[in-house]
Each structure stands twice: as C-alpha cells, then as structure tokens.
C-alpha cells in the first residue's frame, strides 16, 4: 500500500464570519485560495502562512500538506 492511501480528500470548512460548517471535497491538483461561504456569502482567503482555505479553515489540511510536500501557495 502506498502512503497516498492515508490522504483524506474531504474536509469540513468552518466560516469565521458566521460559523457555518460545510463538508467539501479538496482538489488534488490545485490549491483553493478562495471559498464562498454558503451560509453568509463571505469569501474566505487563506490566513497568512497558510497555502489554502483548507489549511486555514478546514478540519483536514490540503492533500500536499498531508503528504508532507510543498503546496502551491
């Protein structure tokens, strides 16, 4: 079995504006720098030092970070 079997592709994003939680599939071939909250419409951007919205607001970091490789941020 390869190490990629341990990579989780879903994460729950929590909006810092309204607290809405949404389960989302993470892309494996690109970073997601923006996400629009389906609760309040706020556009989320990564926090300083994070490569994507999943690393900033998700329950699981993005696939490259999980794999221990540099992300595209």
RADAKA-V626920 format. One record per residue. N is the residue number from 0. OMEGA is omega in whole degrees, 0 to 359 (* if undefined). Layout:
{{N/OMEGA} {N/OMEGA}}
//
This chain:
{{0/180} {1/179} {2/182} {3/178} {4/180} {5/182} {6/177} {7/183} {8/177} {9/182} {10/176} {11/178} {12/177} {13/180} {14/179} {15/181} {16/186} {17/179} {18/179} {19/179} {20/180} {21/177} {22/184} {23/172} {24/179} {25/175} {26/179} {27/185} {28/180} {29/174} {30/176} {31/184} {32/181} {33/176} {34/178} {35/180} {36/178} {37/178} {38/185} {39/179} {40/179} {41/176} {42/181} {43/175} {44/179} {45/174} {46/178} {47/180} {48/178} {49/184} {50/184} {51/181} {52/179} {53/178} {54/180} {55/190} {56/184} {57/176} {58/181} {59/177} {60/183} {61/183} {62/179} {63/179} {64/177} {65/183} {66/179} {67/178} {68/179} {69/178} {70/185} {71/181} {72/*}}
//
